[in-house]
Amino acid sequence: MTMFFDTEFDRIFKRMSVSFFDIDDIFEEFKGNGSESGPYYYGYTMTVGPDGKPVVKEYRNVKPDLLPTSDTREPLVDTIVDEKEKAVKLIAEMPGVEKSDVKIIVENKTVDLSAEHDDKKYHVKVPVQHKVDENSAKASYKNGVLQIVFKLVEDKKPKGKKVEVE
């Protein structure tokens, strides 16, 4: 009975091990393409939107199939709605650049962030989901963290007009 168990266990283990990939093969793929721009990252962030539903965002500097896209990295950006201060804050992590390297363009409910310093290059376009005053944007950069604050625009309630019945 023990011999049957050992051979059955070996058979199951071999079938399971075939389904796993060899991590060394992935790193060899990176080394072989001539790009030394690393580090490589790919991931997701999940936050809760203003409607209470989860919002999943992808961030990466590699494609899902683990091939490098370019030397430019996509910084991790988080959007926070501050109801108390009636503001929307975009917070981007861009370490290794100086304040003077950061360029921000706000246009058509999209914030275009870019920065370049030596071998550090960042770029991302962030859609703004809330009604904000684009002219109210204020940005600060400290210790690799960029913060942009917009004032929320309150929806103007339409004033009704009384119609007289004749």
C-alpha positions as YAML, in Angstrom:
chain: A
units: angstrom
residues:
- id: 1
  name: MET
  ca: [0.00, 0.00, 0.00]
- id: 2
  name: THR
  ca: [2.87, 2.36, 0.78]
- id: 3
  name: MET
  ca: [4.38, 1.85, -2.67]
- id: 4
  name: PHE
  ca: [1.08, 2.75, -4.37]
- id: 5
  name: PHE
  ca: [0.81, 5.91, -2.26]
- id: 6
  name: ASP
  ca: [4.39, 6.98, -3.10]
- id: 7
  name: THR
  ca: [3.96, 6.53, -6.84]
- id: 8
  name: GLU
  ca: [0.55, 8.23, -6.84]
- id: 9
  name: PHE
  ca: [1.99, 11.13, -4.85]
- id: 10
  name: ASP
  ca: [4.91, 11.45, -7.31]
- id: 11
  name: ARG
  ca: [2.50, 11.45, -10.26]
- id: 12
  name: ILE
  ca: [0.32, 14.19, -8.73]
- id: 13
  name: PHE
  ca: [3.35, 16.29, -7.77]
- id: 14
  name: LYS
  ca: [4.79, 16.09, -11.31]
- id: 15
  name: ARG
  ca: [1.44, 17.17, -12.82]
- id: 16
  name: MET
  ca: [1.24, 20.14, -10.44]
- id: 17
  name: SER
  ca: [4.82, 21.26, -11.01]
- id: 18
  name: VAL
  ca: [4.30, 21.43, -14.78]
- id: 19
  name: SER
  ca: [1.68, 24.18, -14.30]
- id: 20
  name: PHE
  ca: [4.14, 26.50, -12.53]
- id: 21
  name: PHE
  ca: [6.56, 28.70, -14.47]
- id: 22
  name: ASP
  ca: [10.25, 29.15, -13.86]
- id: 23
  name: ILE
  ca: [10.89, 32.69, -12.59]
- id: 24
  name: ASP
  ca: [14.47, 32.55, -13.87]
- id: 25
  name: ASP
  ca: [13.15, 32.32, -17.45]
- id: 26
  name: ILE
  ca: [11.29, 35.62, -17.00]
- id: 27
  name: PHE
  ca: [14.42, 37.42, -15.78]
- id: 28
  name: GLU
  ca: [16.46, 35.94, -18.64]
- id: 29
  name: GLU
  ca: [13.89, 37.45, -21.01]
- id: 30
  name: PHE
  ca: [14.56, 40.90, -19.49]
- id: 31
  name: LYS
  ca: [18.33, 40.47, -19.76]
- id: 32
  name: GLY
  ca: [18.15, 39.32, -23.35]
- id: 33
  name: ASN
  ca: [16.32, 42.35, -24.76]
- id: 34
  name: GLY
  ca: [19.12, 44.85, -24.06]
- id: 35
  name: SER
  ca: [17.05, 47.16, -21.88]
- id: 36
  name: GLU
  ca: [18.62, 47.95, -18.52]
- id: 37
  name: SER
  ca: [16.08, 50.59, -17.45]
- id: 38
  name: GLY
  ca: [14.52, 48.60, -14.50]
- id: 39
  name: PRO
  ca: [13.08, 48.24, -12.00]
- id: 40
  name: TYR
  ca: [10.07, 46.63, -13.61]
- id: 41
  name: TYR
  ca: [6.66, 46.80, -11.99]
- id: 42
  name: TYR
  ca: [3.06, 45.99, -12.77]
- id: 43
  name: GLY
  ca: [0.12, 46.13, -10.42]
- id: 44
  name: TYR
  ca: [-3.28, 47.38, -9.44]
- id: 45
  name: THR
  ca: [-4.66, 49.73, -6.84]
- id: 46
  name: MET
  ca: [-8.19, 49.57, -5.53]
- id: 47
  name: THR
  ca: [-10.01, 52.44, -3.90]
- id: 48
  name: VAL
  ca: [-13.65, 53.14, -3.11]
- id: 49
  name: GLY
  ca: [-15.25, 55.73, -5.38]
- id: 50
  name: PRO
  ca: [-17.65, 58.47, -4.26]
- id: 51
  name: ASP
  ca: [-20.59, 56.21, -5.13]
- id: 52
  name: GLY
  ca: [-19.29, 53.48, -2.80]
- id: 53
  name: LYS
  ca: [-18.23, 51.18, -5.64]
- id: 54
  name: PRO
  ca: [-14.65, 49.89, -5.94]
- id: 55
  name: VAL
  ca: [-12.38, 51.57, -8.49]
- id: 56
  name: VAL
  ca: [-9.53, 49.43, -9.80]
- id: 57
  name: LYS
  ca: [-6.61, 51.17, -11.54]
- id: 58
  name: GLU
  ca: [-3.68, 49.60, -13.31]
- id: 59
  name: TYR
  ca: [-0.16, 50.96, -12.94]
- id: 60
  name: ARG
  ca: [2.92, 49.69, -14.71]
- id: 61
  name: ASN
  ca: [6.03, 50.27, -16.72]
- id: 62
  name: VAL
  ca: [5.80, 46.84, -18.33]
- id: 63
  name: LYS
  ca: [3.08, 45.19, -20.39]
- id: 64
  name: PRO
  ca: [1.09, 42.41, -18.78]
- id: 65
  name: ASP
  ca: [3.17, 39.87, -20.70]
- id: 66
  name: LEU
  ca: [6.22, 41.23, -18.77]
- id: 67
  name: LEU
  ca: [8.02, 42.94, -21.65]
- id: 68
  name: PRO
  ca: [9.38, 46.46, -20.97]
- id: 69
  name: THR
  ca: [7.49, 49.24, -22.75]
- id: 70
  name: SER
  ca: [9.95, 52.13, -22.44]
- id: 71
  name: ASP
  ca: [12.26, 54.00, -20.12]
- id: 72
  name: THR
  ca: [9.31, 56.11, -18.97]
- id: 73
  name: ARG
  ca: [7.58, 54.96, -15.83]
- id: 74
  name: GLU
  ca: [3.95, 55.48, -14.95]
- id: 75
  name: PRO
  ca: [3.81, 56.92, -11.43]
- id: 76
  name: LEU
  ca: [1.32, 55.62, -8.91]
- id: 77
  name: VAL
  ca: [-1.46, 58.24, -8.68]
- id: 78
  name: ASP
  ca: [-4.21, 58.33, -6.07]
- id: 79
  name: THR
  ca: [-7.30, 60.55, -6.19]
- id: 80
  name: ILE
  ca: [-8.80, 61.74, -2.91]
- id: 81
  name: VAL
  ca: [-12.04, 63.71, -2.58]
- id: 82
  name: ASP
  ca: [-12.02, 65.92, 0.52]
- id: 83
  name: GLU
  ca: [-15.67, 66.78, 1.18]
- id: 84
  name: LYS
  ca: [-14.77, 68.89, 4.23]
- id: 85
  name: GLU
  ca: [-12.48, 71.21, 2.25]
- id: 86
  name: LYS
  ca: [-14.52, 70.77, -0.97]
- id: 87
  name: ALA
  ca: [-11.43, 69.76, -2.91]
- id: 88
  name: VAL
  ca: [-10.07, 66.95, -5.06]
- id: 89
  name: LYS
  ca: [-6.45, 65.94, -4.46]
- id: 90
  name: LEU
  ca: [-4.27, 64.02, -6.90]
- id: 91
  name: ILE
  ca: [-1.22, 62.50, -5.22]
- id: 92
  name: ALA
  ca: [1.54, 61.07, -7.45]
- id: 93
  name: GLU
  ca: [4.70, 59.27, -6.37]
- id: 94
  name: MET
  ca: [7.64, 60.43, -8.50]
- id: 95
  name: PRO
  ca: [10.88, 59.90, -6.57]
- id: 96
  name: GLY
  ca: [14.23, 60.93, -8.00]
- id: 97
  name: VAL
  ca: [13.16, 64.13, -9.76]
- id: 98
  name: GLU
  ca: [13.37, 67.77, -8.71]
- id: 99
  name: LYS
  ca: [10.49, 70.22, -8.35]
- id: 100
  name: SER
  ca: [11.70, 72.09, -11.43]
- id: 101
  name: ASP
  ca: [11.53, 68.86, -13.51]
- id: 102
  name: VAL
  ca: [7.78, 68.38, -12.97]
- id: 103
  name: LYS
  ca: [5.43, 69.52, -15.74]
- id: 104
  name: ILE
  ca: [1.65, 69.59, -15.25]
- id: 105
  name: ILE
  ca: [-0.92, 70.33, -17.93]
- id: 106
  name: VAL
  ca: [-4.64, 70.41, -17.09]
- id: 107
  name: GLU
  ca: [-6.95, 70.19, -20.07]
- id: 108
  name: ASN
  ca: [-10.42, 68.78, -20.74]
- id: 109
  name: LYS
  ca: [-10.80, 67.03, -17.36]
- id: 110
  name: THR
  ca: [-7.40, 65.35, -17.79]
- id: 111
  name: VAL
  ca: [-4.20, 66.02, -15.87]
- id: 112
  name: ASP
  ca: [-1.03, 65.27, -17.86]
- id: 113
  name: LEU
  ca: [1.89, 64.71, -15.47]
- id: 114
  name: SER
  ca: [5.47, 64.32, -16.64]
- id: 115
  name: ALA
  ca: [8.91, 64.65, -15.12]
- id: 116
  name: GLU
  ca: [12.44, 63.86, -16.24]
- id: 117
  name: HIS
  ca: [15.69, 64.01, -14.31]
- id: 118
  name: ASP
  ca: [18.78, 62.04, -15.40]
- id: 119
  name: ASP
  ca: [17.57, 58.45, -15.86]
- id: 120
  name: LYS
  ca: [14.24, 58.99, -14.04]
- id: 121
  name: LYS
  ca: [11.36, 59.61, -16.45]
- id: 122
  name: TYR
  ca: [7.68, 59.68, -15.51]
- id: 123
  name: HIS
  ca: [4.52, 60.24, -17.52]
- id: 124
  name: VAL
  ca: [0.83, 59.63, -16.92]
- id: 125
  name: LYS
  ca: [-2.51, 61.09, -17.98]
- id: 126
  name: VAL
  ca: [-5.05, 61.09, -15.17]
- id: 127
  name: PRO
  ca: [-8.74, 61.65, -15.91]
- id: 128
  name: VAL
  ca: [-10.53, 63.80, -13.32]
- id: 129
  name: GLN
  ca: [-13.88, 62.19, -12.57]
- id: 130
  name: HIS
  ca: [-15.30, 65.10, -10.55]
- id: 131
  name: LYS
  ca: [-16.43, 68.61, -11.49]
- id: 132
  name: VAL
  ca: [-13.48, 70.80, -10.57]
- id: 133
  name: ASP
  ca: [-12.33, 74.33, -11.31]
- id: 134
  name: GLU
  ca: [-9.29, 73.77, -13.53]
- id: 135
  name: ASN
  ca: [-8.06, 77.32, -12.80]
- id: 136
  name: SER
  ca: [-7.95, 76.60, -9.06]
- id: 137
  name: ALA
  ca: [-5.18, 73.97, -9.39]
- id: 138
  name: LYS
  ca: [-2.33, 74.29, -6.89]
- id: 139
  name: ALA
  ca: [0.62, 71.89, -6.88]
- id: 140
  name: SER
  ca: [3.33, 71.08, -4.36]
- id: 141
  name: TYR
  ca: [6.24, 68.63, -4.57]
- id: 142
  name: LYS
  ca: [8.14, 67.33, -1.56]
- id: 143
  name: ASN
  ca: [10.18, 64.18, -0.94]
- id: 144
  name: GLY
  ca: [9.15, 62.52, -4.22]
- id: 145
  name: VAL
  ca: [5.43, 63.13, -3.73]
- id: 146
  name: LEU
  ca: [3.50, 65.51, -5.99]
- id: 147
  name: GLN
  ca: [0.17, 66.82, -4.72]
- id: 148
  name: ILE
  ca: [-2.28, 68.73, -6.92]
- id: 149
  name: VAL
  ca: [-5.38, 70.24, -5.33]
- id: 150
  name: PHE
  ca: [-8.48, 71.35, -7.25]
- id: 151
  name: LYS
  ca: [-11.54, 73.08, -5.82]
- id: 152
  name: LEU
  ca: [-14.75, 71.19, -6.36]
- id: 153
  name: VAL
  ca: [-17.38, 73.00, -8.38]
- id: 154
  name: GLU
  ca: [-20.78, 72.77, -6.80]
- id: 155
  name: ASP
  ca: [-23.66, 71.95, -9.07]
- id: 156
  name: LYS
  ca: [-25.76, 75.04, -9.42]
- id: 157
  name: LYS
  ca: [-29.33, 74.18, -8.72]
- id: 158
  name: PRO
  ca: [-31.55, 75.58, -11.42]
- id: 159
  name: LYS
  ca: [-33.86, 78.23, -10.13]
- id: 160
  name: GLY
  ca: [-37.40, 77.46, -11.03]
- id: 161
  name: LYS
  ca: [-39.67, 79.92, -12.73]
- id: 162
  name: LYS
  ca: [-43.20, 80.27, -11.65]
- id: 163
  name: VAL
  ca: [-45.64, 80.02, -14.52]
- id: 164
  name: GLU
  ca: [-48.99, 81.69, -14.11]
- id: 165
  name: VAL
  ca: [-52.04, 79.84, -15.30]
- id: 166
  name: GLU
  ca: [-54.34, 81.99, -17.47]
...
